[in-house]
């Protein structure tokens, strides 16, 4: 994606995504900026995932910026996961993303894990109990 620079140049913004599946959990690990330009890319990738009854974990430990589009994206992901009988978890929240959730009062809408390793532990436990 290419954005414009206020100084007349162009800037390239990218979001890195890695998708993994372990047991009943699908994890999308994000790196980079989550803004108006990049959130649609995350949505396109997540829309291609079958979530029927699965937990979608969004690992935000590599996110360096989270704008208002980030919140809208998370709310849409939450609605989709619930509509398909699954859940949405957030892990690895950095302070700036936490602040967006706290300022908007949206934090309570999400299950927030302390880290990606907590998500991995939950996946391993769920796989053993299945």
N, C-alpha and C positions, 0 to 999 in steps of 0.2 A: 504494500500500500504506500502511496505517496501522498504526503501532505504538503502544505505550503508553509514556508518560513516567513515570519513577519518582515525579515530583512530582504525578501525578494528571491531567496534561493528555494530549493526544495529539500524537504527532509523525508527520510524513509522511516516509517514506524512499522515495526514488526512485533508480532506476538509469537512466542514459541509455545508449542503444544506437544505433549507426549501423552498418549492414551495407553493405559494398561488395565487388564482385568485380572482380578484374583478373587476366586469364589464368587459371592453374590455382589461384589463391588467393582465398579468401573471408576478409575481415577483419571482425571485430566489434570496434568501438571502444567501450569502456565508460567511463562517467563516473559518479562517485558512490561509494556504499558497496556492497561485496559482502559481504552477511551472510545470515543465515538467512531474512530477509524478501525479499531481492532476488535471490539466486542462482536461485531457481526461475523468475523472469522471464527471466533469461539462458538458462536451460536450455530454456524453451518456445520462445524465438526460435531458438536454435541447432538444436533438434530439427526445426524447419521447413525447415532448409537441406539441400539435397542435397549431400553431401560425397563422393560416389563418386569416389575417386581424387584429390580436391582437398586442398589444404592449408588448414586453418582456422587463421588467425592471430588471437589474442586480444590486442588492443591495450589494455594496462592503464595507459597513461600518465595517464589522467584519473581513476583510482581513488584515492579518499582513505582508504579503509579496506578491509581484507581479513581477514575472520574465518575460522574453521575451515570454515564452509560453502563458502568460496572454494576451499579445497583440494579438498574433496569434489567440487565442480562441475568443477574442472579435471581431476581424475582420471577422472570420467565422460566429459568431452569427449574426453579422450585415448583412452579405450577405444572410444568410438564412432567417432572418426576412423580408428583403426587397423582396426576391424571393417569399415569401408567402403573400405579400401584407401587411405586418406589419411594425413595427418600433422597434428599439432597444434604450433603455434608460439606462444610468448608474446613479446610485445615491449612496451617501455616500462615495464618493472617499476620501481615506486617502492620506496624502501627498506623500507617496512612489508610490502609483499607479498613482497619478496625474503626478508625475515626469516622469514615464515611458511614459505616453501619451504625455507630453510636449516635452521631449527629442526626441521622434520619429516623432513629428509633426502630430500625429494621433488624438489629442484631438478634432480637428475640424470635424472629421468624426462621432462623437458621440454626441447625445443629452445628456448633463450632467446636472442632477438635483442636487440641493444642499444637499438634504437629502432624506431619505426614506419617511419622512412625506410629502415632496413635491410630491413624487410619489403617495402616498395615497390620497392626496388632488386632484391630477389630475385624479385619478381613480374615486373618488366620483363625481367630476364634469362631467366627461365623462358619467358616469352611469345616472346622472340626465338629461343630454342632449340627451340621447339615446331614 
